[in-house]
Amino acid sequence: MWEPQLQSFAAEHRVIAPDLPGFGQTPLGQGPIDFRASVRDALDAAGMESAALVGTSLGGRIAVELALESPERVTSLVLVGSGLDGHEWSQEVHAFGDEEEAALERGDLDTAVETNLRMWLAGPRRALGEIDPGIRRLVGDMQRNAFELQQDHDFRLAAFEPPASQRLGEIRVPTLVLTGDEDVSDIHAIADKLTREIPGAERATMSGAAHLPNLERPEEFDRIVLGFLSQHGV
């Protein structure tokens, strides 16, 4: 999913894009999943003492938690359509989640993938047919792969206490909160909370994109994110 930025960001920065457990080419282990440890391990393997973290969705949630757990490893945050613990998801999101889960339980990966793409790639106000076919295929392949890796596993996150949602005021690094205007209302509500409670956080919204603006609008995404990093000396 970060292929465009692995090229464009590398002109000015050293960039790594590790697969989290249960995604890409990294299988899930047993028991609760410690994504924060996975990111720290990736930084260690790359010989990077610290880095700016750019995370989308679950990746944004992990970046926030890592900035609280290991602040010495994080120089800045870019939170794209970020998740956050404790959010009470809307009935709209629950309905799509139930539809996706029902498809997975009956082994219908095609329907599960399509449901996921309708919710997160297209967003609630656009039809999947409006999205670039190449992006649909790419994200569909990624999501199918994730479903297969996570199949028959208990997808539970390792506990983080006290919860990040109660500690946002402790974050002390430059933070950009970025959303696509076609994303679900829940994501905008989380973004508003992050912007409100992280000291000095900046807010940006991209038009014509939903949950994955770096794929839908890569040039604008690069301009916003690289501009933010440059502004803060990264």
Backbone hydrogen bonds, N-H to C=O, Kabsch-Sander energy under -0.5 kcal/mol:
donor,donor_aa,acceptor,acceptor_aa,energy
6,L,2,W,-2.3
7,Q,3,E,-0.9
7,Q,4,P,-0.6
8,S,4,P,-2.3
9,F,5,Q,-2.2
10,A,5,Q,-0.6
11,A,8,S,-1.0
12,E,9,F,-1.8
13,H,9,F,-2.1
15,V,13,H,-0.5
22,G,26,T,-2.6
23,F,20,L,-1.9
23,F,26,T,-0.7
26,T,23,F,-2.3
33,I,156,R,-3.5
34,D,32,P,-0.5
35,F,33,I,-1.0
38,S,34,D,-1.5
39,V,35,F,-2.1
40,R,36,R,-2.4
41,D,37,A,-2.8
42,A,38,S,-1.9
43,L,39,V,-2.4
44,D,40,R,-2.6
45,A,41,D,-2.7
46,A,42,A,-1.5
47,G,44,D,-1.4
48,M,43,L,-2.9
49,E,47,G,-0.6
51,A,73,R,-2.1
53,L,76,S,-2.5
54,V,52,A,-0.5
55,G,53,L,-0.6
55,G,78,V,-2.4
57,S,80,V,-2.3
59,G,56,T,-2.4
60,G,57,S,-0.6
61,R,57,S,-1.7
62,I,58,L,-2.4
63,A,59,G,-2.2
64,V,60,G,-2.3
65,E,61,R,-2.3
66,L,62,I,-2.7
67,A,63,A,-2.1
68,L,64,V,-1.2
69,E,65,E,-2.7
70,S,66,L,-3.2
73,R,70,S,-2.4
74,V,71,P,-1.1
75,T,51,A,-2.0
76,S,51,A,-0.6
77,L,174,P,-2.6
78,V,53,L,-2.6
79,L,176,L,-3.1
80,V,55,G,-2.9
80,V,78,V,-0.7
81,G,79,L,-0.6
81,G,178,L,-2.8
83,G,57,S,-2.3
87,H,84,L,-1.2
89,W,87,H,-1.0
94,H,90,S,-2.4
95,A,91,Q,-2.6
96,F,92,E,-1.7
97,G,93,V,-2.7
98,D,94,H,-2.7
99,E,95,A,-2.0
100,E,96,F,-2.6
101,E,97,G,-2.6
102,A,98,D,-2.4
103,A,99,E,-1.8
104,L,100,E,-2.2
105,E,101,E,-2.4
106,R,102,A,-1.4
107,G,104,L,-1.4
108,D,103,A,-2.8
109,L,107,G,-1.2
112,A,108,D,-2.0
113,V,109,L,-2.9
114,E,110,D,-2.4
115,T,111,T,-2.7
116,N,112,A,-2.2
117,L,113,V,-2.6
118,R,114,E,-2.3
119,M,115,T,-1.8
120,W,116,N,-2.8
121,L,116,N,-0.6
121,L,117,L,-1.0
122,A,117,L,-2.6
123,G,118,R,-0.9
126,R,123,G,-0.9
130,E,127,A,-2.0
131,I,128,L,-1.9
136,R,132,D,-2.3
137,R,133,P,-2.5
138,L,134,G,-2.3
139,V,135,I,-2.8
140,G,136,R,-2.4
141,D,137,R,-2.6
142,M,138,L,-2.2
143,Q,139,V,-2.7
144,R,140,G,-2.4
145,N,141,D,-2.3
146,A,142,M,-2.2
147,F,143,Q,-2.6
148,E,144,R,-2.3
149,L,145,N,-2.4
150,Q,146,A,-2.3
151,Q,147,F,-0.8
153,H,150,Q,-1.9
155,F,153,H,-1.1
156,R,154,D,-2.0
158,A,33,I,-2.8
166,Q,163,P,-1.5
167,R,164,A,-2.1
170,E,167,R,-2.4
171,I,168,L,-1.6
176,L,77,L,-2.6
177,V,202,E,-3.2
178,L,79,L,-2.9
178,L,176,L,-0.6
179,T,204,A,-1.9
180,G,210,A,-0.5
181,D,206,M,-3.2
182,E,209,A,-3.0
183,D,180,G,-1.9
187,I,184,V,-0.7
188,H,184,V,-1.2
189,A,185,S,-2.2
190,I,186,D,-2.4
191,A,187,I,-2.4
192,D,188,H,-2.2
193,K,189,A,-1.9
194,L,190,I,-2.7
195,T,191,A,-2.6
196,R,192,D,-2.3
197,E,193,K,-2.4
198,I,194,L,-2.3
201,A,198,I,-2.2
202,E,175,T,-2.9
204,A,177,V,-2.6
206,M,179,T,-2.9
209,A,206,M,-0.6
211,H,120,W,-1.7
215,L,212,L,-1.4
216,E,212,L,-1.8
217,R,213,P,-2.7
221,F,217,R,-2.6
222,D,218,P,-2.7
223,R,219,E,-2.2
224,I,220,E,-2.4
225,V,221,F,-2.8
226,L,222,D,-2.7
227,G,222,D,-0.5
227,G,223,R,-1.5
228,F,224,I,-2.1
229,L,225,V,-2.6
230,S,226,L,-2.6
231,Q,227,G,-2.4
232,H,228,F,-1.4
233,G,230,S,-1.8
234,V,229,L,-3.2
